Amino acid sequence: MDEVKETKTAAPVKKDPAFSIERLRQDCFKLFGVTLSTFDGAMYGQSGEFTVEEARNIIKNWRGKEIKL
């Protein structure tokens, strides 16, 4: 008896859309509940495109950092 090999095709992985920092900045209060200045501070030095969740994590981590005087 011949064995039939089943090949499973992977379902396409749905990726969240990525946006430029400028686009995320336009709606930072609506998306993240932060002011423009907080968004700018958190995203300082970042470049490229980010999903909303990635940007949210960057802001969350930045807000949790200790202030150095």
C-alpha positions in Angstrom: 0.0 0.0 0.0 1.4 3.4 -1.0 1.5 6.1 1.6 0.1 9.3 0.6 2.1 12.2 1.9 0.0 15.1 2.9 1.5 18.5 2.5 0.1 21.3 4.5 0.4 24.7 3.1 0.9 27.4 5.7 -1.8 29.9 5.9 -0.6 33.4 5.0 0.5 35.1 8.1 -1.4 38.3 8.7 0.9 41.1 9.6 -0.2 44.3 11.3 0.4 47.3 9.1 3.5 49.4 9.9 3.5 53.2 9.8 6.1 55.9 9.7 6.9 57.7 13.0 5.4 60.9 11.5 2.1 59.1 10.8 1.9 57.6 14.3 2.8 61.0 15.8 -0.3 62.6 14.1 -2.6 60.4 16.2 -0.4 59.7 19.2 -3.0 60.8 21.8 -5.7 58.7 20.2 -3.5 55.7 19.7 -1.3 55.8 22.8 -2.9 58.4 25.2 0.3 60.5 25.2 1.1 64.1 24.3 3.2 65.0 21.3 6.2 65.8 23.6 6.0 62.4 25.3 5.7 60.7 21.9 8.7 62.7 20.6 10.8 61.8 23.7 10.0 58.1 23.5 10.6 57.9 19.8 13.8 60.0 19.8 16.5 58.2 17.8 14.1 55.7 16.3 13.8 55.4 12.6 11.8 53.3 10.1 8.2 52.1 10.4 6.5 50.5 13.4 3.2 48.7 14.0 1.0 50.4 16.6 1.9 47.7 19.1 5.6 48.1 18.5 5.3 51.9 19.1 3.2 51.3 22.2 5.9 49.1 23.6 8.6 51.6 22.9 6.6 54.4 24.6 5.8 52.1 27.6 9.4 51.2 28.1 10.5 54.8 27.7 8.0 56.0 30.3 9.2 53.3 32.7 12.9 54.5 32.6 14.4 56.2 35.6 15.2 59.9 35.1 18.9 60.7 35.4 19.7 64.0 37.0 
